Amino acid sequence: FLFCFYIFFISCTGENSNISLTGETMGTTYSIKISDYNNSSLSIDQIRAKVDSTLESLNLQMSTYISSSQISIFNQKNIESILPSTEFLAVLEYAHNLSASTDGSFDITVGPLVQLWGFGKRVDTWAPPKGSQINQLLKNIGNDMWGVVDGKLLKSNSNIQIDVNAIAKGFSVDVISTLIESFGFINYMVEIGGEVYCAGTNEFGEVWKIGIELPDFDSRILSKIVNLSQVAMATSGDYRNYFFYDGEK
């Protein structure tokens, strides 16, 4: 979860039928708004507990920041294969298909390069990596070094590191949206780290309005307000995630 996402939720606090939940997950934050809460017998604490437990389960499958997660265990050099859970398997299969449809442009093994360039754990001083460092890592990067066979995740190179962060947040938004609907709600918004799904209407009976920030280094201006209902949207940008080197961004 390396990129900065800036989407703004154009909404005001409404009547008791509207509730908001916020928290932390996947190295970022989540926000949930439900505008037909008065139709439910569930307490806010019950809803929060179910949401948090679901997100914790997904984290324990796919978070590279948790050493005991399924993906972290697979990334250990002495591990050749694991049996991923249902959700993790669905994300892996999607990643494999996306890689195939983009001729390998989408690659979940590039994490070490991302770290080398400094876009993982931030550093105070930064310099571009050397070509020799890049070439050394390229030996362990490629979609042909991992695969899923009979529901089992395998790797042919013990040094590869997979990272499904590019899919996991959007997948989690879908999972939480399905959870919210299972509670009987039809008017809600789910957002995780800038990836958002909206259903029905907000507390004022209007289509959800999502503001998108102008992708500029210095401004905080909204470039557009988008109406969303029964649809998801994600934004990504480098304008909040950069380094200075020799006086240049």
C-alpha positions as CSV (number, residue, x, y, z in Angstrom):
1,F,0.0,0.0,0.0
2,L,2.6,2.4,-1.1
3,F,0.8,5.1,-3.1
4,C,-1.0,8.1,-1.7
5,F,-4.7,8.3,-2.5
6,Y,-6.7,11.5,-2.1
7,I,-10.5,11.2,-2.5
8,F,-12.8,13.4,-0.5
9,F,-16.3,12.5,0.7
10,I,-18.7,15.3,0.1
11,S,-21.1,14.7,2.9
12,C,-22.5,16.2,6.1
13,T,-23.7,14.5,9.3
14,G,-27.3,13.8,8.9
15,E,-30.0,12.4,11.2
16,N,-29.8,9.3,13.4
17,S,-30.2,7.1,10.3
18,N,-26.7,8.0,9.3
19,I,-23.6,6.5,11.0
20,S,-19.9,6.7,10.2
21,L,-17.2,4.2,11.1
22,T,-13.5,4.9,10.8
23,G,-10.4,2.9,11.6
24,E,-7.0,1.7,10.5
25,T,-6.2,-1.3,8.3
26,M,-3.6,-2.4,5.7
27,G,-1.2,0.4,6.5
28,T,-3.8,3.0,5.8
29,T,-7.3,3.9,7.0
30,Y,-10.9,2.9,6.3
31,S,-14.1,4.9,6.3
32,I,-17.7,3.5,6.2
33,K,-20.9,5.5,6.0
34,I,-24.3,3.9,6.3
35,S,-27.3,6.1,5.6
36,D,-30.1,3.7,6.4
37,Y,-28.9,2.5,9.8
38,N,-32.4,3.1,11.4
39,N,-33.5,-0.1,9.6
40,S,-31.1,-2.3,11.6
41,S,-31.2,-4.1,14.9
42,L,-27.4,-4.2,15.1
43,S,-25.6,-1.8,17.3
44,I,-22.8,0.3,16.0
45,D,-20.3,-1.6,18.1
46,Q,-21.6,-4.9,16.6
47,I,-21.1,-3.6,13.1
48,R,-17.6,-2.2,13.9
49,A,-16.6,-5.5,15.5
50,K,-17.6,-7.5,12.4
51,V,-15.9,-5.1,10.1
52,D,-12.7,-5.0,12.1
53,S,-12.6,-8.8,12.4
54,T,-13.1,-9.2,8.7
55,L,-10.3,-6.8,7.9
56,E,-8.0,-8.4,10.4
57,S,-8.6,-11.8,8.7
58,L,-7.7,-10.3,5.3
59,N,-4.6,-8.7,6.8
60,L,-3.5,-12.0,8.2
61,Q,-3.7,-13.5,4.7
62,M,-2.2,-10.7,2.6
63,S,-0.3,-8.1,4.6
64,T,3.4,-8.0,4.0
65,Y,3.7,-5.9,7.2
66,I,2.6,-8.9,9.4
67,S,5.4,-11.5,9.7
68,S,2.8,-14.3,10.5
69,S,0.6,-13.6,7.5
70,Q,0.2,-16.2,4.8
71,I,2.0,-14.0,2.3
72,S,4.9,-13.3,4.6
73,I,5.3,-17.0,5.4
74,F,5.3,-17.8,1.6
75,N,8.0,-15.1,1.1
76,Q,10.4,-16.9,3.4
77,K,13.3,-18.5,1.5
78,N,12.8,-21.9,3.0
79,I,9.1,-22.1,2.0
80,E,8.4,-23.6,-1.4
81,S,4.6,-23.6,-1.2
82,I,1.6,-22.9,0.9
83,L,-2.1,-23.6,0.8
84,P,-3.7,-20.1,0.7
85,S,-7.1,-19.3,2.1
86,T,-10.1,-18.7,-0.1
87,E,-9.8,-14.9,-0.2
88,F,-6.0,-15.0,-0.8
89,L,-6.4,-17.6,-3.5
90,A,-9.0,-15.4,-5.3
91,V,-6.6,-12.4,-5.3
92,L,-3.7,-14.6,-6.6
93,E,-5.8,-15.9,-9.4
94,Y,-6.9,-12.4,-10.3
95,A,-3.2,-11.3,-10.2
96,H,-2.2,-14.1,-12.5
97,N,-5.0,-13.3,-15.0
98,L,-4.2,-9.6,-14.9
99,S,-0.5,-10.4,-15.6
100,A,-1.4,-12.6,-18.6
101,S,-3.8,-10.0,-20.0
102,T,-1.1,-7.2,-19.8
103,D,1.7,-9.3,-21.2
104,G,3.4,-9.3,-17.8
105,S,3.2,-5.6,-17.2
106,F,1.4,-6.3,-14.0
107,D,3.8,-8.2,-11.8
108,I,3.4,-9.0,-8.0
109,T,7.1,-9.8,-7.6
110,V,8.4,-6.2,-8.1
111,G,8.2,-5.4,-4.3
112,P,11.9,-5.6,-3.8
113,L,12.5,-3.0,-6.5
114,V,9.9,-0.7,-4.9
115,Q,11.8,-1.1,-1.6
116,L,15.1,-0.4,-3.3
117,W,13.8,2.8,-4.8
118,G,12.7,4.0,-1.3
119,F,8.9,3.8,-1.7
120,G,8.5,1.3,1.1
121,K,10.0,2.3,4.3
122,R,10.6,6.0,4.0
123,V,14.1,7.4,4.6
124,D,15.3,10.9,5.5
125,T,17.9,11.1,2.8
126,W,17.4,9.6,-0.6
127,A,19.6,8.7,-3.6
128,P,18.6,6.7,-6.7
129,P,19.9,3.1,-6.6
130,K,22.8,1.9,-8.6
131,G,22.4,0.0,-11.8
132,S,24.2,-3.0,-10.2
133,Q,21.7,-3.1,-7.4
134,I,18.8,-3.1,-9.8
135,N,20.3,-5.8,-12.0
136,Q,20.9,-8.0,-9.0
137,L,17.2,-7.8,-7.9
138,L,16.0,-8.4,-11.5
139,K,17.2,-11.9,-11.2
140,N,14.5,-12.6,-8.7
141,I,11.6,-10.8,-10.4
142,G,9.1,-12.2,-12.9
143,N,5.6,-13.6,-13.1
144,D,7.0,-16.9,-14.3
145,M,8.6,-17.6,-10.9
146,W,5.3,-18.3,-9.1
147,G,2.0,-20.0,-9.8
148,V,-1.1,-21.6,-8.4
149,V,-1.6,-25.3,-9.0
150,D,-4.5,-27.3,-7.6
151,G,-5.2,-24.5,-5.1
152,K,-1.6,-24.4,-3.9
153,L,0.7,-21.4,-4.2
154,L,4.1,-22.4,-5.5
155,K,7.4,-20.7,-6.4
156,S,10.3,-21.8,-8.6
157,N,12.7,-19.2,-7.2
158,S,13.2,-19.2,-3.4
159,N,14.3,-15.6,-3.5
160,I,11.1,-14.1,-4.9
161,Q,8.9,-11.8,-2.9
162,I,5.3,-11.4,-3.8
163,D,3.1,-8.5,-2.9
164,V,-0.6,-8.2,-3.7
165,N,-1.1,-4.7,-2.3
166,A,-2.2,-3.4,-5.7
167,I,-5.3,-5.6,-5.5
168,A,-5.9,-6.3,-1.8
169,K,-7.4,-3.0,-0.9
170,G,-9.9,-3.1,-3.8
171,F,-10.7,-6.7,-2.9
172,S,-11.2,-5.7,0.7
173,V,-13.6,-2.9,-0.3
174,D,-15.7,-5.5,-2.2
175,V,-15.6,-7.9,0.8
176,I,-16.7,-5.2,3.3
177,S,-19.4,-4.0,0.9
178,T,-20.8,-7.5,0.8
179,L,-20.6,-7.7,4.6
180,I,-22.5,-4.4,4.9
181,E,-25.2,-5.7,2.5
182,S,-25.5,-8.9,4.6
183,F,-26.6,-6.7,7.5
184,G,-29.5,-5.5,5.4
185,F,-28.2,-2.1,4.4
186,I,-28.6,-0.8,0.8
187,N,-27.4,2.8,1.2
188,Y,-23.7,2.9,2.2
189,M,-20.2,3.9,1.2
190,V,-17.0,1.9,1.9
191,E,-13.5,3.4,1.5
192,I,-10.1,1.9,2.2
193,G,-7.1,4.0,1.4
194,G,-8.8,6.0,-1.4
195,E,-10.5,3.0,-3.0
196,V,-14.3,3.4,-2.7
197,Y,-17.6,1.7,-3.4
198,C,-20.9,3.5,-3.1
199,A,-24.4,2.0,-3.1
200,G,-27.8,3.6,-3.0
201,T,-27.9,7.2,-1.6
202,N,-26.5,9.2,1.2
203,E,-28.4,10.5,4.2
204,F,-30.1,13.2,2.2
205,G,-31.4,10.8,-0.4
206,E,-28.9,12.0,-3.0
207,V,-26.3,10.0,-5.0
208,W,-23.0,9.8,-3.1
209,K,-20.7,12.6,-4.1
210,I,-16.9,11.9,-4.2
211,G,-14.4,14.8,-4.6
212,I,-11.2,14.1,-6.4
213,E,-8.1,16.2,-5.6
214,L,-6.2,17.9,-8.4
215,P,-3.1,15.8,-9.0
216,D,-0.7,18.7,-8.4
217,F,2.4,18.8,-6.1
218,D,1.4,22.0,-4.3
219,S,-2.4,22.4,-4.4
220,R,-5.2,21.0,-2.3
221,I,-7.9,21.9,-4.9
222,L,-10.7,19.6,-5.9
223,S,-10.6,19.0,-9.6
224,K,-13.9,17.2,-9.9
225,I,-16.9,15.9,-7.9
226,V,-18.2,12.5,-9.1
227,N,-21.6,11.0,-8.4
228,L,-21.3,7.3,-7.5
229,S,-23.9,4.6,-6.9
230,Q,-23.5,0.9,-7.4
231,V,-20.1,1.5,-8.7
232,A,-16.5,1.6,-7.4
233,M,-13.7,4.1,-8.1
234,A,-10.0,4.3,-7.2
235,T,-7.4,7.0,-7.8
236,S,-3.6,6.8,-7.7
237,G,-1.0,9.4,-8.0
238,D,2.7,10.2,-7.3
239,Y,2.1,13.9,-6.4
240,R,2.2,13.1,-2.6
241,N,4.8,10.4,-2.8
242,Y,8.2,11.6,-4.1
243,F,11.8,12.5,-3.2
244,F,14.0,15.4,-3.7
245,Y,17.5,14.7,-5.2
246,D,20.0,17.3,-6.4
247,G,17.2,20.0,-6.2
248,E,14.7,18.1,-8.3
249,K,11.6,16.1,-7.4
